[in-house]
Amino acid sequence: MKASVEQVEHQFAFSERRACLLLTVPVSSYRYQPRHSDEALRERLVALAREKPRYGYQRLHVLLRRDGGGGEPQAGASGVSRGRAGVAP
């Protein structure tokens, strides 16, 4: 998404707003900066999902909490879906 907006900006000399409008991308989404990184949590979650491929996000969340970490279940689920790191279906 960001790469497309930047390409339109540079190739056609459009402003950021006009490029976002052309590509129907909200400017707020284009400018979004994450506040913190969940990379360590995501790696642990993917490792658990590979170890136990039949478990769903709620059960993986319980395992993460037992290990002494883990956020809310929805955060864990988004980590798996974003990563798609070769976890068997």
C-alpha positions as CSV (number, residue, x, y, z in Angstrom):
1,M,0.0,0.0,0.0
2,K,2.7,2.5,1.1
3,A,4.9,1.6,-1.9
4,S,2.0,2.2,-4.3
5,V,1.2,5.6,-2.9
6,E,4.9,6.5,-3.0
7,Q,5.3,5.4,-6.6
8,V,2.3,7.5,-7.7
9,E,3.7,10.5,-5.7
10,H,7.1,10.3,-7.4
11,Q,6.1,9.1,-10.9
12,F,3.3,11.7,-11.4
13,A,4.4,14.4,-9.0
14,F,1.3,14.1,-7.0
15,S,0.9,15.3,-3.4
16,E,0.5,12.7,-0.7
17,R,-3.2,13.4,-0.4
18,R,-3.9,13.3,-4.1
19,A,-2.1,10.0,-4.4
20,C,-4.0,8.5,-1.6
21,L,-7.3,9.8,-3.0
22,L,-6.4,8.3,-6.4
23,L,-5.7,4.9,-4.9
24,T,-8.6,5.1,-2.4
25,V,-6.3,4.7,0.6
26,P,-7.1,6.7,3.7
27,V,-4.4,9.2,4.5
28,S,-4.5,8.2,8.1
29,S,-3.8,4.6,7.1
30,Y,-0.9,5.7,4.9
31,R,0.6,7.7,7.7
32,Y,0.1,5.1,10.4
33,Q,3.2,4.4,12.6
34,P,2.9,1.4,14.9
35,R,3.5,2.3,18.6
36,H,5.4,-0.9,19.6
37,S,6.6,-4.1,18.1
38,D,5.0,-7.5,18.8
39,E,7.7,-9.4,17.0
40,A,8.8,-11.5,20.0
41,L,5.2,-12.4,20.8
42,R,4.5,-13.2,17.2
43,E,7.5,-15.5,16.9
44,R,6.5,-17.4,20.1
45,L,3.0,-17.7,18.8
46,V,4.1,-19.0,15.4
47,A,6.4,-21.5,17.1
48,L,3.5,-22.8,19.3
49,A,1.2,-23.0,16.3
50,R,3.8,-25.1,14.4
51,E,4.2,-27.3,17.4
52,K,0.5,-27.7,17.9
53,P,-1.1,-27.1,14.5
54,R,-4.6,-28.2,15.5
55,Y,-5.0,-25.7,18.3
56,G,-6.9,-22.5,17.6
57,Y,-6.0,-19.0,18.6
58,Q,-7.9,-19.2,22.0
59,R,-6.0,-22.4,23.1
60,L,-2.7,-20.9,21.9
61,H,-3.5,-17.8,24.0
62,V,-3.9,-20.0,27.1
63,L,-0.5,-21.7,26.3
64,L,1.2,-18.3,25.9
65,R,-0.2,-17.1,29.2
66,R,1.0,-20.2,31.0
67,D,4.5,-19.5,29.6
68,G,4.4,-16.1,31.2
69,G,3.4,-13.8,28.5
70,G,0.9,-13.1,25.8
71,G,-1.6,-10.3,25.2
72,E,-5.2,-10.5,24.4
73,P,-6.5,-13.4,22.2
74,Q,-7.3,-11.1,19.3
75,A,-3.7,-9.8,19.2
76,G,-2.5,-13.3,19.0
77,A,-4.8,-14.2,16.2
78,S,-3.8,-11.2,14.1
79,G,-0.1,-12.2,14.6
80,V,-0.8,-15.6,13.1
81,S,-2.8,-14.3,10.2
82,R,-0.3,-11.6,9.4
83,G,2.7,-13.9,9.6
84,R,1.4,-16.9,7.6
85,A,4.8,-18.4,8.3
86,G,4.2,-21.9,6.9
87,V,1.9,-23.1,9.6
88,A,0.2,-26.2,8.4
89,P,-3.6,-25.9,8.0
